Amino acid sequence: MVTTIQLNENVKNALDRMKSNKETYEEVILNLMKIAEKCKREQEQLLIEGCKVMAKDMVEINKEWEVVDSDADWEWNDNGDKKRRHPSS
């Protein structure tokens, strides 16, 4: 089934600039849709990879804090101040 769509003159002119002599508007639009889908997939993949890198970094930071926390020999007193658990250390 063939249908007619209305386009703003600027959009039609942009499509005219994109198409070759023998290419139809439908082919131009389909090619643009393929490009948009490819860009979307690539962007999703980049986001996934970025999240993986951030997760790895967060694990490393957590490991560093665990070392610091295990070395810290302090506790909070009733006044909300920090003090050493074992003052002799």
Secondary structure, 3 states (H helix, E strand, C coil): CCCCCCCCHHHHHHHHHHCCCCCCHHHHHHHHHHHHHHHHHHHHHHHHHHHHHHHHHHHHHHHHHHHHHHHCCEEECCCCCEEECCCCC
